Structure formats: structure tokens, C-alpha cells
Amino acid sequence: MNTQHSTDANLKSLMEMLESKDGLIRQKARISLVEMGDPAVIPLSEALTHSKLDHTRWAAAKALGEIVDVRSIPALVNALDDTDSDVAWLAGVALKKFEKAAWKILLQKLIESGVDSVRLRN
């Protein structure tokens, strides 16, 4: 039980560090989150989807691309239309690592969005 509490506290702290204005702090947090792996996927996916900070979404997309967990596919697909082109690009790079596992969600998103989304089509 203490181990779970410690992991949760560490995860929360690292996610807060991901919002820092200091790039080195964000980098350390991102690397630690990638090392943490599985427990970090959902919080990173939520940050990618909901953060108002471009640099936080960028770090989340980068980390998810390194963890490569199928639970992150929906957030990465949605990030293809991110207002920050660097975030959208990283989401695309991450999705390539999933290969066929991402196709179904990508095709569903393409059907919903129509052919107007250039990033999604690419």
C-alpha cells in the first residue's frame, strides 16, 4: 500500500514538473515518466488532451511516443489536430510506432473529421 501511495505521489509530482517553464525541469520529468512507463500513460494522455500549455502537451506527446502503450492512441490521434504544429508532429511520429494498432482509431477519426484534416490524412 505504501509503495502505491509513493508511486502516486511521485507521478503527481512529475506531472506538475511537466508544466514548469524551465525546460530542464520538464525534460527531467519527461524522462522519469518514460522510465515509470505504464502508470504514467493515463496522466500523460490527459495532459496531452487537456493542458492549455503547449510545452506540456509537447512533453506528453514525446513521452507517450517513447512509452508506446495502446491506451495512448486516442489522445495521440486527437493531438494530430493540435494548435501547436510541433505537438501535432510528435503525435504523428508516435502513432507510426503503433503501426496497425492505431489504424482503427485513425480511420474513425478521419470519418468523423471528413477529408478536411490535412494532418490526419497524412
N, C-alpha and C positions, 0 to 999 in steps of 0.2 A: 504494500500500500504506500509506504514512504517513497519507494522508487517511482511509482506512478505520479505521485504528487511532485516529486523533484523534476521529473520529465516535463510535466505540465507547466511548472513554474519556469523551467529553462526555456521551453518552447515559447511561452508568453513573452519572456524577456527578449529572446531572439527576434520575435516578430515585431516588438517595439523598436528594437535596434534597426530593423529594416526600414523604418520610417525616418531615421536620422538624416540630417542634412549633410553629415560627414560621410563621404564616400568610403573611407577606410572602415568605418564602423559598419556600414551597410555590407561591405564586402566580407568582413569577418562573420557577420550574422548569416549571410547567404551561404558561405562555406560550411558553417556549423549546421545550418538547416539541411543542407545536402547530405552531410555526414549522418545526421539524425535519420534521414530517409523517411520511412513510412509514416511516423507520427506528424511529420511536417507537411504532408501533401494537402490535407484539407485546409489548414490555415493559410498555406501559400495560395491555394486555389481561390480562397475567399479574398485574400489580399489582391490577387490579380483581377478579380471580378469587381471588387467594391472600393478599392483605395482611390482616393482623389489625387494622390501623389504619383506623378509619372515615374519617379525613380523607384518607388516601392513596387509598382506594377512591373517595371523592368526587371528588378531583382527577383521578384516572384516568378516571372516567366523564365528567366535564366535558370533559377534553381529547379523549377519543375522540369525543364529540359534536361537537366542533369540527373534528376531522380528517375524519370521515365516510369511513372505509375499511371495506369489506365484511368484511375479516378480523376486525374487532372485534365483529361481530354476535353470535357465540356467547357471548362474555363479557358483552356488554350484556344479552342475553336472560337469562342466568343471574343477573345482578345485579338483575333485577326482583324477585327474592325475597330481596334483601339484608336483613340485620337492621337496617340503618340506613335509615329511610324516605327520607332525603334522597338517598342513593346510588341507591335504587330509583327514585325520581322522576327523577333525572338520566338514568338508564339509559333510562327510558321516553321522555323528551324526545329523547335521542339517537337512539333507534330510529325515531322518527317521521320523522327526516330521511332514512332509508333507503327509506322507502315500501315498495313491493312486494318489494324485495331482501331484506327481513327477514321476510317472511311465512312462508316455508317453515320456517325455524328456529323462529319463534314458534309455528306450528301444531304442529310436532313436540314442542316443549316443553310445550305445552298438553295434547297427547295423553298425554305421559308423566306430567305432574303431575295430570291429571284436572281437574275443574272446581273444585277447592278453592282454587286460587290466584287470589284476587281481583285482585291486581296484574297477574298475567299476562293474565287475561281482559280487564282494562281496557286 
